[in-house]
Amino acid sequence: MSRRILLVDDNADIRTLAGISLEKVGGHEVRTADSGQACLDMLAGWTPDVVVLDVKMPGMDGTEVLDRIRADEAISAVPVVFLTASLVPDEVERLRTLPVSGVMAKPFDPMTLPDELGTVLGW
């Protein structure tokens, strides 16, 4: 089943690679944002099935974006999955204590990324 995914990452190469993977391999509709503010702006007019959110971004980081999503009644129920390059166990555990559906690692395998996301979300 095709899902609507908002992919948020400040790295253009990650957005391109993950976007192609989720669209071509996974068959999903993907929109991208390059910053936390761009993510929130997009969510003001479109509700995806999931937000895949980079943790470390300049300006507004992923945890602040998550806080704003959870505080907005119109989008508070949208699942959020963190995508992070920081695989330090303490950091991953801290992220998992936040109101997210899961934490996924960068780098990722573009051939398995859609299945991994589906597993995290129970699709």
C-alpha positions in Angstrom: 0.0 0.0 0.0 1.3 3.4 -0.9 1.8 5.9 1.9 2.4 9.6 2.0 5.8 10.3 3.6 7.4 13.7 4.5 11.2 13.3 4.5 13.1 16.0 6.4 16.8 16.3 6.2 19.2 19.2 5.7 21.5 17.0 3.5 20.4 17.1 -0.2 22.1 13.8 -1.0 20.2 12.0 1.8 16.9 13.6 0.7 17.5 12.4 -2.9 18.7 8.9 -2.0 16.0 8.2 0.6 13.3 9.9 -1.6 14.2 7.7 -4.6 14.3 4.6 -2.4 10.9 5.3 -0.8 9.3 6.2 -4.1 10.8 3.7 -6.5 11.5 0.7 -4.3 8.7 1.3 -1.8 6.0 2.8 -4.1 5.3 5.7 -1.7 4.5 9.3 -2.3 7.4 11.3 -0.9 7.7 15.0 -0.3 10.8 16.5 1.1 11.8 19.4 3.3 15.3 20.7 4.0 14.8 22.2 7.4 12.6 22.0 10.5 10.8 25.2 9.6 10.2 23.9 6.0 8.7 20.7 7.6 6.3 22.7 9.7 5.3 24.9 6.8 4.6 21.9 4.7 2.6 20.2 7.5 0.4 23.3 7.7 -1.2 22.4 4.4 -0.6 18.6 4.0 -0.9 15.7 6.4 1.4 12.7 5.6 1.1 9.2 6.9 4.5 9.6 8.6 7.3 12.2 9.0 10.8 10.8 8.7 12.9 13.4 10.5 16.6 14.0 10.8 17.7 14.6 14.3 20.6 17.0 13.8 19.8 19.9 11.6 20.9 23.6 11.7 18.5 26.0 13.2 15.6 23.9 14.5 16.7 20.4 15.2 14.5 17.3 15.0 13.6 17.2 18.7 12.3 20.8 18.5 10.3 19.9 15.3 8.9 16.9 17.1 7.8 19.1 20.1 6.0 21.5 17.7 4.3 18.6 15.9 3.1 17.1 19.1 1.9 20.5 20.4 -0.3 21.1 17.2 -3.6 19.4 17.6 -4.1 19.2 13.9 -1.0 17.0 13.3 -0.1 15.7 16.8 -1.1 12.1 15.9 1.1 11.9 12.8 3.8 9.2 13.4 7.4 10.5 13.5 10.4 8.3 12.9 13.8 9.8 13.6 16.6 9.2 11.1 20.0 9.7 12.8 23.7 9.2 12.1 24.3 9.2 15.8 24.3 5.6 16.8 25.8 6.1 20.3 23.6 3.8 22.5 22.8 6.4 25.1 21.7 8.9 22.4 19.5 6.3 20.6 17.9 5.3 24.0 17.3 9.0 24.8 15.6 9.5 21.4 13.4 6.4 21.9 12.1 7.9 25.1 10.6 10.8 23.1 7.1 10.5 21.5 8.3 8.9 18.3 7.4 5.7 16.5 11.0 4.7 16.0 14.6 5.5 15.4 16.4 4.5 12.2 20.1 4.7 11.3 22.0 6.6 8.7 23.6 5.5 6.6 20.9 3.2 5.3 20.6 0.7 2.5 18.3 2.2 -0.1 17.1 -1.2 -1.2 15.8 -2.0 2.3 14.8 1.4 3.6 11.1 1.1 2.7 10.9 -2.3 4.4 12.7 -1.0 7.5 10.3 1.9 7.7 7.3 -0.4 7.3 8.6 -2.7 10.0 9.1 0.3 12.4 5.6 1.5 11.7 3.9 -1.9 11.6 2.8 -1.5 8.0 
